Amino acid sequence: MGVLFEQLFDDESSTYTYLLADLDAGIAALVDPVLEQLERDLARIDALRLSLRHTIETHIHADHVTSGNRLAELRGSKPIVQVDSAVTCEAVRVAHGAVFHIGQFVLHALATPGHTPESLSFLVDAPGEPSRVLTGDALLIDSCGRTDFQGGDAGTLWDSVHTQLWPLADELLVFPAHDYHYRSHSTIGKERASNARFTAATKPRTRADFIELMAHLDLPPPKKLAEAVPRNLACGKPLVRQG
């Protein structure tokens, strides 16, 4: 039976959720699960007869609410977050360089702050599978996460990408947390050579140029910002209304 790496998509937020399953052991994890897709994800887990061990958050999301809390309630899974994350829920906290397993999957945590301070990427390996890196919002296909709110910092993001992601192998598959054009994945080599946020006219942008670019994107705030961030700080628990 082996292992399964599956990419799932939420149209409303253009979020990719990743299912990592060891079919032999019957255990799994979900990376960046979306609350509105709870029933879809539970149905998939049940169809494969899996026990959900963990939900893994690449960062505190501002555009959707995580289903981490509901999955913990329903299936006993435990969130995995960055060691200094501000989340208040019970969670496994991992630092840069941490290595952990989901059955036969081996995950290496890379600290890639800048989009948010607690952003993580994960190198993912498993027998018979190509090597992958889940980059969250630190590196998107031909783009990157914004840095104008939620503790973001453009210089820090430039540093993260150049020190943690660009040194990786050209052929390493890149799977981001979002794509707004229905592209599923890329490679480190392609993004290093032509990502529009980090290159201009086929030449790499300097750190100063990147900071200037990111300061003038003039993007509207995410639609669910006011709800998503406080709820995700509690791993998706509903907000307590006062009065």
N, C-alpha and C positions, 0 to 999 in steps of 0.2 A: 504493500500500500504506500509506504513512504511518507512524504511530506507534501503539504499544499501551501502555496503562496498565492493569495487571491486578492485582487484589487476591486474594491467596491466604491460606488460613486453616489454622492448626494447632489442632486441637480440644484437645489435651492442655494446652497452655499458653495457649490463646486468643490466640495471636499472629498478627498480620497481617504477611505478607511481600508486598512490592510488586515486580512485574516492570515495568521501564521498558525498552521495546524500540523501536528505530528499525528498522522492517521494511524500509525502503529500503536502509539501510546494512548491515543484518544484525548489529547490535551491541545489547548489552543490559546492564543492571545489575539486581541484586536487592538490595532494601532489607530488612534484618533477616531474613536466611534462617535457617531452623531445621534443625538436623542431622537430625532424624527425617524431615524432608520432602525430603531430598536427592534421592532417586530421582524423586519427583514433579516437583521443579524441573528436574532434568536432562532428564526426558522432555518437559517443556513447552519448554525451550530448544531441544532437538533437533527437536521437531515444527515449530518455527518457523524452523529453520535459522539460529540465532543464535550469535554469538560473545559469550561472557560476558566483559565487560571489567572489571567491578567488582562487589564486594559492598559495600554501604554500611551502616554500623552507626550507629543513632541514639544508642546508648549501650552500656555494658557490661551485658548482661542478667543477671539473677539467676534467671530462671524457665525458661530453656532454653539449650541450647548452640548457638552459631552454627555453620553449615556453611561459614563463610568459609574455613577452612583446607582442608577437603576440596575445595571448589570451586576454590581456588587450585591445589591439586595436580592436579586432574582437567582443569581448563579454562584454567588460567593467569590467572584473574582476580586482581585485587589489591584488598584491603580499603581502604575510605575511612573514616577515623575523625577524631575531633576532635583538634586540634593538640596538646593537652596530655594526651591519653589515655594511660593507664598500660599499654596493650597493648605486648607485647614483640615481636610479629611485624612483618614488613616490611609497611608500609602507607603509603598516601597520607594526609597529615595536613592538614586544612583548618581554618581559623580562621573566626570570625564575619565575615560579609561576603564570604567566598570565593564565586566563581562558577565553575562547571564544567559541562561538557556530556557527555551520553550521547547521541551522535548529535544529533538535533534537540531533545532535551530539554535545557532549561536549568535548572540547580539553583542556588539561592542558599542558602548555609548561614547559619542563625541560631543563635547560642549561647543555649540555653535550660536552663541548669543548675538544679539543685535536687533533682530526683529522684535524679540522680547528678551529680557535678561536670562530667563530660565530655558531658553530654546536648546533642544538636543537633536542631534541626528543619530542614526543607528546603522552601523554596518551589519548586514544580515547574511549569514552563510548557513548552508545546510547541504547534506549529501545529495549529489545529483542535481543541485540547483545552481544557477549562475549567481555570482556574488552581486549584492545590491547594497545601495545606501538609501535609507529613508531620510529625507532631508527636511521634513517639516516645511516651514515657510522660509528657512534660511536660504534655500536655493530652489527656485521654481524653474520650469522649462522656459528658457529665454527671458527670465525675470527673477525677482526675489521678493520676499516679504517687505512690506512697508516699515518705516522706522519712525513715524511721526507721532506715535502715541504709545501708551502702555509700557513706558520705560524703554522704548526702542532707541537705538543709537546707530547711525549710519556708519561711522568709523569702526565701531565694534563689529558690525556685520561684515564690512569689508575685510577686517582682520580675520574673522572666523572663516569666511569662505577661502581666503588665501592661505591660511595656515592649516586648516583641517580638511578642506574638500579638494582644492586644486592639487595638492600633492598625491591624491589617490590615482589609481590606474585609469588610463584613458578609457578602457573598455568597461569600467565599472558602471552598472546600470543605476540610474538616478530615478527614484520614485518620490515625488513631492507630495505635500499635503493638499495641494490644490492645483487645478488647471482649469482655466476659463475658456479653453478652446478644444476640450475633449481629447487632448493628447495624453497618452498613458504614461510615458516614461522617456528618458533621454539617456545620455552617457556623460560621464565626467569630461571626457575629451571634447565632446561637442559643446558642452556648456562653457568650458574653459576658453574655447576658441571663439565662440560667437554669441554668448549670452548678452543681450542688448543692454542690460543694466551694468555689466562689468566690462564691456568693450564698446568702442565707437570707431567706425570706419576700419574695422578689422584690427584695431590696436587696443590693447588693454587700457582701461581708464586708470588714472592715478587715484590714490585714496582721496585726495582733495577733490578731484573731478566727480568721483562717486558721491561724496558727501554733498556736493553742490547739486547734483542731479536729484538725489533723494529728498533734498530740502524743497524742491519745486515740483513735486508730482501733482499737487493740488487734487488729491483724491477725496471723495466724500467719505465720511465715517461709515464703518460697517453698519448695516441696518439693525443688527441685533446687539450692538455694542453695549448698551445700557443693561441688558439682561444677561448677555453671555458671559461677560467678564466676572461679575459677582457670583454667578452660579458656578462657573468653572473653577473659581477659587475654592468652592466646596465640592468639587468633582461632579457638578451637575445637580446638586440638591436644589429643590425649589426655594425661592426667596421667601423669607418670612415677612409678611406685610404688617406694618404697624398701623394701629388704630382700627 
